[in-house]
Amino acid sequence: MSQKQLKEAFISNLNGTSLLEITVGLSLAPLCLLCRGLLLILYYLHYGKPLSSRKYSLLLDFLVLVSPLLFSCTVLSPIIFFMPAIIAAFCAGIFFKIYSQRKHETKVPFRQIVKDFQKTYLDPGYIPAITVFRVYVNVLTSISILAVDFPQYPRRFAKAETYGTGVMDFGVGAFIFGNALVCPEVRQKSPVTQPKFSSLARQFVSVWPLIFLGVGRLLSVKSIEYHEHTSEYGVHWNFFFTLAFVRLAASLLLAVFPRNTSWIVAINLAVLYQLVLNTTSLKMFILHGSNGRDTRDGFLNANREGLLSLFGYLAIYMASVQVGLCLLQFRNSVKGWLEAVCFLLLTVLLLFIFLHVSQAYADPVSRRMANLSYCIWVLAHSLTFFIGFVVTDLTLVFTKLLVKGSSVPCCWDAVKLPNACKKPETEGVPVGRGGKLPPICLISAINKNQLLFFLLANITTGAVNILIDTIHSKAAFTLCILHLYMFFNCFVMYILHAKNIVLKFW
């Protein structure tokens, strides 16, 4: 077998992992974020000033926010069930150190602190958990697209061939979920006064970079004979095309149907698509082609997975729009967000019940078809991931109340009085008071150029695979390469953010 065939075989015919392992793995990112925030508060408590050195800030962010994820999906994957407990214990130790030192300074009882916390008003200018969610999906995807080519990356984490739930299967749907949370239809301030199809027209203009990148990826992959998993999207299709066409189709639907009925549209799309899969020969066509022997003759046969899975991804997008609208409700207090967390947890519980029913009576989860079970699974785990970041933010808000004057980048700021005139935004790191730039941090840096970060990760992944025999790499070498790869990508974003450069021209 050639090197290309070896690498294609290495990422093919896999079955995924359990829902529990994915849930445990997703809990690592919020815990890492919590650990970073507590360390910054502890630093402020000791030195009386925030960490201002950009060099040390980048180093801290990378070592705490990124490096543990690299280890968890490679050499530490056998003990991944213990890693959340280890990080949580470390965070608890830092918190109690902060609390004990604070307790000597004030005589306020813990119960009173909790009451004050519940009455605390939050900066309503943005929802940091949405920004962090989107950034971490990007980071985890960037790690996985290169790590999957190394033997230290467990095969159960890679994309499943037909049925199954791999970590990388979730990443595709999570991208769709994150994009829908910040789509123009969700952030629109005056929907009544705007023309009905104005958003659709803007989307036609805004998606051209995705189509351009899709064409560029197609041409580059074919020209250098780069290894590819054909049954993932097809011969010519790729994820950039999926993102573009889902956004266009969703804008068309949202121009026809009211935004607050997007969940109804999503349910109808997913259920009808599943009925067609089960009652016609469409499922066999997706899995085996028109001749039943996996033919790739003709454009539809060649790209059947990418084209027909659009229905499932569109359902995910429409359901996620409803989630975004729900999050836009005016919750500017800790108490309001605690109630929101409870509501979201109930929603997640119901989704997992529906997932069990769907897998038992309809079809197992299949990212290849983006069937009903896949849509429910992506929504359930995306909401779980998002809840983790909200809880992390609230925990950091509570800790900041213990240490007056402390701050954590990309986290809620407590305010004295609610600003009833200010509406919450769902995206973007807030601009500091007085027009100053926000504190430099890796999350805000990646958020500023998310598409560029993903593109850079794809380019560097290709370069590494061309230059290195990844399949036969040893553990130490693999960890070095993955850390250098991620640090380079993060460092480029960090430099651009420090210079306030946004490479967005559409």
C-alpha positions, 0 to 999 in steps of 0.5 A: 500500500502507498503512504496515501492508502495507508493513511486513508485506511488508518482513519476508515472503518471506525465505530466511535466511542460511548456517549459517556466518554464523550461527555467526560471528555467535553467536561475538560474544556470548562474545567481548564477554563475554570482553572485558568480563571482561578489562577488569575484571581489567585495571582491578583490576590497575591500581587494586587494587580492583574497579570499584565505580561503578554508573554506570560499570559500567552504561556499560561493560556496555552499551558492551561487551556490547550495543553491538557486537551492535547494530552487527553486525546493522546497519551492520557486517553486511557485515564480520561475518566479520571482527568476531570476529577484531577482538574476539578480537585486542583481547582477546588484547592485553588478556590479554597486557598482564595477563600481562606485568605479572603476570609481573614480580611472580612468577617462576612459569613459564607451564607451572606456571600451566597445571597449577595452572589444571587443578587449580583447583576452581570454585564449584559453586553454579551454572553461570554459562554457563546464566544468560549463555546465557539472558540473551543469547538475550533480549538478541539477540531484543530487538535483532532484533524492533525492528531487523528493521523498519529497512532497515539490518538485513539481510533474510537475518537475518530469519525465513525464510518457509518454508525457510531459516535466519535469525538470528531463526529460531534465536532462537525455538528458543533460547528453548525450549532455554534454558527447558528447561535450568532447568525444574523437572524438571532442578533437582528435588532429590528426585524420588523423594519428590515426587508423580509429577504434582506438577511438572505441577500446578505448571506449570499455575500457573506458565504463566498469565502466559505465557497472559495475555501471549499474550492481551494481545499478541493483543488489542493487536495486533488493536486497533491494527492493528499489522503482523504476519507471519501465516505465522509463527504464524498469525492468533491464535497467538503465541510466548507461547502456544507457550512456555506449551503446550510447557512444559505438554506437556513436564511431562506427558511428564516425569511419564510418562517418566523424566527420563533418557529425555527424549532418547529421547522427543525423537528419537521426537517429531521423527522421527515428526513428520517422517514424518507431514509427508513421508507425509501431506498435513500439510505441504501443509496447514501451507504452503497451508491445507486448500483449497491456497490459503492459507485462514485460515477456522476456528481450525485453518486460521488458526493451523496454523503455531503449533499444529502446530509445537508438536510440533517445539518440544516435541522441542527442549524434551525434548532440552534437558532431557537437556542440562540433566541432563547439565550437572548432573553434579558437575563442580566442577573446571576439568579436569572442565569441559574434558572436558565441553567436549570432549564437547559439541563432539563432540555438536555435530559429530554434530548437524551431520552429522545435520543434513546428512543430514536436509536431504538426505533429509528436508526443509530447515530450516523454522522454520514447521513446526519439522521434524526439520532445524529441531530438529537445527539449533537444538540444534546451534547452541544447544550451540555458543553455550553452549560459547562461554560455558563457554570464556569463563568458563574463560578468565576463571578462568585470567586471575583466577589471574594477578591474585589478588583480581580478580573478574568478575560472572557468572563462576565463582569459584575455590575452594581445596577441592571442596565435595562436599556442595554440588550445582550449580544451573543458574540464577540469579546466586549470592548473595555471601558473608555474604548480600550481594548479588552485584556489580551487572552488566547480566547479573544485572540482566536475569536477575533479571527476564527475562520483564519484560525481554522484555515491555518490549522488545515494548512499546517495539518497538510504541511505536517502530513506531507513532511512527516510519517505520522502513522509510525511516530513515537509518543514523545515525538507526537506530543512535540509536533502537536504542541508546536503545531497548536502553539504556532496557530495560537501564536499567530492569532495572538500576534494579530489580536495584539496588533488589533488586526481582523482579517475579515474582508467580506 
